[in-house]
Structures are given as C-alpha cells and as structure tokens.
Amino acid sequence: MSIQSGQRFSTQSRGEVSVEQELAERVGIALGDQLQFSIGGQLIAAQVTKYQRGRLE
C-alpha cells in the first residue's frame, strides 16, 4: 500500500484517517473532510488526511 496524497501519520496524530483513493473518488470524500463512525454507540469524528492506494494485507 502506498500514500497517494497527504502525509504519513505522526506519533502525535489523533483523530485522523486515511481512505482508499478509488473509494474516495467514487463517493466524493476529499482531504480535510470529517467522517463520523459509530463505535459501540458512540460517535467518533476523524479528519481525512491522506489517500492510499492498494490493499491492506
């Protein structure tokens, strides 16, 4: 997997996510967008700071 846009996470990074580039293009997610995830009934917000290409293994 490789980063296509944005920067690597730092050890200080919090509340950041990367998104697979083709998915981002399909659904209109841009760098800087805020995404919300429901985890265990709690809403967690994270900013998209990079695009990635390739599969996680």
Stockholm file with secondary structure:
# STOCKHOLM 1.0

chainA/1-57         MSIQSGQRFSTQSRGEVSVEQELAERVGIALGDQLQFSIGGQLIAAQVTKYQRGRLE
#=GR chainA/1-57 SS CEEEEECCCCTTCCSEEEEEHHHHHHHTCCTTCEEEEEETTEEEEEEEEEEEESCCC
#=GC SS_cons        CEEEEECCCCTTCCSEEEEEHHHHHHHTCCTTCEEEEEETTEEEEEEEEEEEESCCC
//
